[in-house]
Structure formats: C-alpha cells, structure tokens
Amino acid sequence: MPSEKILIIEDEKAIGDLLIYNLQKEGYTAVRHALTGESGLEEVRKFEPDLIFLDLMLPEMSGLDVCRKLKSRPETSRIPIIMLTARSEESDMIVGLELGADDYVTKPFGAKLLIARMRAVLRRCSMPPENFGEDLSDGILCHEPLWMNLFTRQMKLAGEPVTLTFNEFNILHLLASRPGRVFTRSQLVLETRGDDYPVTERAIDVQILGLRRKLGEYATLIETIRGVGYRFVEEWEKR
C-alpha cells in the first residue's frame, strides 16, 4: 500500500472529492483537501505532504502565490507540486513551472492520467535531486541510450561519440538529468547560461533544433510541450 501523503489544494469541493476517491481506490489513504491557499499552506505545515496537487485559480490567494511561498521556504521547497490548470491559464502555468512546480495537468482531466503523472513525479523525486542515474563522483550521467560525462564534456549515443557545442551540451545535460520534468524556455536560459546572459527564448528553440539533428534517430528523446517548453522522455522507444 502506498505510504505517500497527498495534499489537494482546490477550491471546487467536487473536484477535490473526486481526487480523494480515486486516490483512495489506488491505495493512497493519507489524503487531505484544502479549499483555499491559506488553509493549504496551513495543511502543508501540519500534514507535511509528499506531493501537492495545486489549483491555480484559488480565492484570496492564487495558486501561483502558494507555489511561490512553498518554493521559497527551505522546509517546503522540495515538496513536488502538480498544478491543476484550465487551458486558458497557459501563461500562469508557465510562470508556475518557472517558480518550481514539477508538472501540470489541464482540466478536465482523467483520474488515471492524473495518478500516472503523480506517480511519475514521485518516482523522479525519490531519485537523487542532482540528477537521474549519475555517479556524482565522476560526473557520469547514463540514461540509455544516452551517456554524458559532465567533467570531460563527452557525450555518446548507443556507444557512439557525438560532438556537441558548449550550450547544446548544457541544455541536453539539464534535460536528461531530470527525465519527465518540463522546462520552460526561460528556465533553460537561466539554468544553462545564467540570468544575465543576453539571449532570447527563440535561441533555445534553435539549440534544440540543432540537438535533434545530432541525435538523429534518437531525436524523440527530447519532447516539445506545446506552449510551454521541453522535456527529456522518461523511457525512450523508437518512433
């Protein structure tokens, strides 16, 4: 039986009740529901959840403000957050991802999809926070068929060496170190080049295009999330 504690911060009681019902069907018995951002923050303090479902459109305090507060506090910054959004809230969704939310699901959503996404986030967050499959002692990242060495700046695909530019390597390493996590274009700029680097988000699209060309048959390792950014697949299969 799953032991993770799940907190739902959602002002629509019917949606919260539906989520609780489906989570309990899957064996998640430690589930709580808060109807407002303020009560949600209080539940985080008392309940110490392992994951939070966070609605963006909350009364009084928005979901973005809740996310900002949680990610700014050392004691709550590592709690994974899945945002629940309406399709019309795309710009807010991007801001939420930039604040540190781990994933998003648009309404209306299916319970099976939501729980699958939740499990994927919990699985990722149970790995070492620095990266996936990396031996930190020698800077090796291995996510088949990809192999990267952070210290020597070498990259191989299915055992074959591939030459990348400095920025291509940085972008690919960041994406591959957190498979399944969505990164916005501005996040990629900040994480790989610093917040004072004079580059547009369009430049990230150009870098991704170049990467995909070099990845060849493995180009689908990098997925485009329309209107948001990019992510590295959790499991690769030839398409």
C-alpha positions as CSV (number, residue, x, y, z in Angstrom):
1,M,0.0,0.0,0.0
2,P,1.4,3.4,-0.9
3,S,2.7,5.4,2.1
4,E,2.9,8.8,0.4
5,K,0.8,11.7,1.9
6,I,-1.0,13.7,-0.7
7,L,-2.5,17.2,-0.3
8,I,-5.0,18.7,-2.7
9,I,-5.4,22.5,-2.7
10,E,-8.5,23.0,-4.8
11,D,-11.4,25.3,-4.2
12,E,-14.0,23.2,-6.0
13,K,-15.1,20.6,-3.5
14,A,-16.5,18.2,-6.1
15,I,-13.1,18.0,-7.9
16,G,-11.3,17.5,-4.5
17,D,-13.8,14.8,-3.5
18,L,-13.3,13.0,-6.9
19,L,-9.5,13.1,-6.5
20,I,-9.7,11.8,-3.0
21,Y,-12.0,8.9,-4.1
22,N,-9.7,7.9,-7.0
23,L,-6.5,8.2,-4.9
24,Q,-8.0,6.0,-2.1
25,K,-9.0,3.5,-4.8
26,E,-5.3,3.2,-5.7
27,G,-4.4,2.7,-2.0
28,Y,-3.4,6.3,-1.1
29,T,-5.1,6.6,2.3
30,A,-3.3,9.6,3.6
31,V,-5.0,12.3,1.5
32,R,-6.2,15.8,2.7
33,H,-8.1,18.5,0.9
34,A,-7.8,22.3,1.4
35,L,-10.2,24.7,-0.2
36,T,-8.1,27.9,-0.1
37,G,-4.5,28.9,-0.5
38,E,-4.2,30.0,3.1
39,S,-5.7,26.8,4.5
40,G,-3.5,24.8,2.1
41,L,-0.3,26.4,3.5
42,E,-1.5,25.6,7.0
43,E,-2.1,21.9,6.0
44,V,1.4,21.8,4.5
45,R,2.8,22.8,7.8
46,K,0.7,20.3,9.8
47,F,0.4,17.4,7.4
48,E,3.9,17.6,5.7
49,P,2.7,16.0,2.4
50,D,4.9,14.1,0.0
51,L,3.1,15.7,-3.0
52,I,0.7,18.6,-3.6
53,F,-2.0,19.0,-6.3
54,L,-2.4,22.8,-6.6
55,D,-5.2,24.6,-8.4
56,L,-4.0,27.9,-10.0
57,M,-7.4,29.7,-9.6
58,L,-7.9,29.9,-5.9
59,P,-9.8,32.5,-4.0
60,E,-8.0,35.2,-2.0
61,M,-4.5,33.7,-2.5
62,S,-3.8,32.4,-6.0
63,G,-2.1,29.1,-6.7
64,L,0.9,30.9,-8.0
65,D,1.3,32.7,-4.7
66,V,1.0,29.4,-2.8
67,C,3.6,27.9,-5.1
68,R,5.9,30.9,-4.7
69,K,5.7,30.7,-0.9
70,L,6.3,26.9,-0.8
71,K,9.3,27.1,-3.1
72,S,10.9,30.0,-1.2
73,R,10.9,28.2,2.1
74,P,13.7,25.7,2.7
75,E,11.5,23.3,4.7
76,T,8.9,23.0,1.8
77,S,10.9,23.8,-1.3
78,R,11.5,20.1,-2.2
79,I,7.8,19.1,-2.0
80,P,6.7,18.2,-5.6
81,I,3.8,20.2,-6.9
82,I,1.5,19.3,-9.8
83,M,-0.6,22.2,-11.0
84,L,-4.2,21.8,-12.0
85,T,-5.0,24.4,-14.7
86,A,-7.6,25.4,-17.2
87,R,-6.4,25.6,-20.8
88,S,-7.0,29.4,-20.7
89,E,-4.4,29.8,-17.9
90,E,-1.4,28.8,-20.1
91,S,0.7,31.9,-19.2
92,D,0.1,31.3,-15.5
93,M,1.0,27.7,-16.0
94,I,4.4,28.7,-17.4
95,V,5.0,31.0,-14.5
96,G,4.2,28.2,-12.2
97,L,6.7,25.9,-13.8
98,E,9.3,28.7,-13.6
99,L,8.6,29.0,-9.9
100,G,9.5,25.4,-9.4
101,A,6.3,23.3,-10.0
102,D,7.1,19.8,-11.2
103,D,4.3,19.2,-13.6
104,Y,0.8,20.3,-14.7
105,V,-2.5,18.7,-15.7
106,T,-5.1,20.6,-17.6
107,K,-8.8,20.4,-16.8
108,P,-10.9,18.5,-17.4
109,F,-8.6,15.5,-16.7
110,G,-9.0,11.8,-16.3
111,A,-8.2,10.2,-12.9
112,K,-5.9,7.5,-14.4
113,L,-3.8,10.1,-16.2
114,L,-3.6,12.3,-13.1
115,I,-2.5,9.4,-10.9
116,A,0.0,8.2,-13.6
117,R,1.6,11.7,-13.7
118,M,1.6,11.8,-9.9
119,R,3.5,8.5,-9.7
120,A,6.0,9.7,-12.3
121,V,6.7,12.8,-10.3
122,L,7.0,10.9,-7.0
123,R,9.4,8.4,-8.8
124,R,11.5,11.2,-10.1
125,C,11.6,13.0,-6.7
126,S,12.7,9.8,-4.9
127,M,15.9,9.8,-7.0
128,P,18.9,11.9,-6.0
129,P,17.9,15.5,-6.6
130,E,21.1,16.3,-8.6
131,N,20.2,14.1,-11.5
132,F,19.0,10.7,-12.7
133,G,21.4,7.9,-13.0
134,E,24.5,10.0,-12.4
135,D,27.6,8.9,-10.5
136,L,28.4,12.2,-8.8
137,S,31.9,11.1,-8.0
138,D,32.9,11.1,-11.7
139,G,30.2,13.3,-13.3
140,I,28.7,10.4,-15.3
141,L,25.1,10.6,-16.4
142,C,23.6,7.5,-18.0
143,H,20.1,7.3,-19.3
144,E,20.0,4.7,-22.1
145,P,20.8,5.2,-24.9
146,L,22.5,8.4,-23.7
147,W,25.8,8.7,-21.8
148,M,27.3,12.0,-20.8
149,N,30.4,13.0,-18.8
150,L,30.0,16.4,-17.2
151,F,33.7,16.8,-16.4
152,T,35.1,15.8,-19.8
153,R,32.2,17.2,-21.8
154,Q,31.8,14.0,-23.7
155,M,28.6,12.5,-25.0
156,K,27.7,9.2,-26.6
157,L,24.6,7.8,-28.1
158,A,24.3,4.0,-28.1
159,G,28.0,3.9,-27.6
160,E,28.9,6.2,-30.5
161,P,30.5,9.6,-29.7
162,V,28.6,12.8,-30.7
163,T,30.1,16.2,-30.8
164,L,28.1,19.0,-29.2
165,T,28.6,22.7,-28.8
166,F,29.1,24.1,-25.2
167,N,25.5,25.3,-25.0
168,E,24.0,22.1,-26.6
169,F,25.8,20.0,-24.0
170,N,24.5,22.2,-21.2
171,I,20.9,22.0,-22.4
172,L,20.9,18.3,-23.0
173,H,22.6,17.6,-19.7
174,L,20.0,19.6,-17.8
175,L,17.0,17.9,-19.6
176,A,18.4,14.4,-19.3
177,S,19.3,14.8,-15.6
178,R,15.6,15.2,-14.8
179,P,13.7,13.0,-17.3
180,G,10.0,13.7,-17.4
181,R,10.3,17.2,-16.0
182,V,9.1,20.1,-18.2
183,F,11.4,23.0,-18.5
184,T,10.2,26.3,-20.0
185,R,12.5,28.1,-22.5
186,S,13.3,30.8,-20.0
187,Q,14.2,28.2,-17.4
188,L,16.6,26.6,-19.9
189,V,18.2,30.1,-20.5
190,L,18.6,30.7,-16.7
191,E,19.8,27.2,-15.8
192,T,22.3,26.8,-18.6
193,R,23.6,30.3,-19.2
194,G,22.8,32.5,-16.2
195,D,20.2,35.2,-15.7
196,D,22.3,37.9,-17.2
197,Y,23.1,36.2,-20.5
198,P,21.8,38.3,-23.4
199,V,19.8,35.6,-25.3
200,T,16.2,35.3,-26.4
201,E,14.0,32.3,-25.8
202,R,13.9,31.8,-29.6
203,A,17.6,30.9,-29.3
204,I,16.7,27.9,-27.2
205,D,14.5,26.6,-30.0
206,V,17.4,26.9,-32.4
207,Q,19.6,25.0,-29.9
208,I,17.0,22.3,-29.5
209,L,16.7,22.0,-33.3
210,G,20.5,21.5,-33.6
211,L,20.4,18.9,-30.8
212,R,17.7,16.9,-32.5
213,R,19.7,16.9,-35.7
214,K,22.7,15.5,-33.9
215,L,20.6,13.0,-32.0
216,G,19.3,11.6,-35.4
217,E,17.1,8.5,-34.8
218,Y,17.1,9.4,-31.1
219,A,15.7,12.9,-31.7
220,T,12.5,12.0,-29.9
221,L,14.4,11.8,-26.6
222,I,13.5,15.5,-26.4
223,E,9.8,16.2,-26.4
224,T,8.2,19.6,-27.2
225,I,5.5,20.6,-24.7
226,R,3.4,23.0,-26.8
227,G,3.2,26.5,-25.5
228,V,5.5,25.6,-22.6
229,G,8.9,24.2,-23.4
230,Y,10.8,20.9,-23.5
231,R,11.4,17.7,-21.5
232,F,13.5,14.6,-21.8
233,V,11.5,11.4,-22.1
234,E,11.4,9.0,-19.1
235,E,11.6,5.9,-21.3
236,W,12.7,6.0,-24.9
237,E,11.4,3.9,-27.7
238,K,12.0,4.3,-31.5
239,R,9.1,6.0,-33.2
